[in-house]
Amino acid sequence: MSKVRITQVRSIIGRPESQKRTMKALGLGKISQYCEKEVSDSMSGMIRKINHLVKVEEI
């Protein structure tokens, strides 16, 4: 499995609750925070749900 670095680039203020919970589940909450995760089906679904709020880089 490959790993990705997910960096928050936009605020979650005013976003739907489901997107806020997804960001929290990834361990993000402040702009410029990042997390490194293994890519799986569920992880790619989470990334797709909030792709307008984050930047994704493969490592």
N, C-alpha and C positions, 0 to 999 in steps of 0.2 A: 504494500500500500504506500502511496505517496503522501507527503505531508504538505500542508499549506499554511501560510501565515495570513491571518485575517486581521486587518487593521480597520478600526472605526474611523471614518472620515466625515460623517455627518451626525448631527444630534438626533436623539430619539424623542425630543419634545414634540408633542402634537401628533405622534405616530399612533397607530392602532395598538391596543394592548397586546395582541398576539406578536407583533414585531418587537415590542419592548421585552416580552418574556423570552423571545428567541435570542435577543442580544444578551440578556442576563444569563441564559443557559450556556452561551458561548464564553462567558466571563468578561464581557465587554460592558462599558457603561460610560466611559469618558472618551472624548475625541483623542485620537493618537494612541489609544491603548491597542494592544495586539495580543493575539493568542496563536499558538501553533497546534494544529489538530491533524489527526490522520483522516484521510478522505474515505468516507463510506457512503452508502446510499442515504442514510438519515442525515449525515453531515452535509452532503451536497444539497439536500432538500432545504436544510436550514439556511445555507448560504444563498440559495436561489431566492428564498423568501425575503432576505434583507440585502440583496445585492446592490441596491441603490444607496445603502448606508455605509457600505464597507468596501475596502480594496482587498483583493485576494491575490496572493503571490505564491507560486509553487516553490518549495525549497527542497 
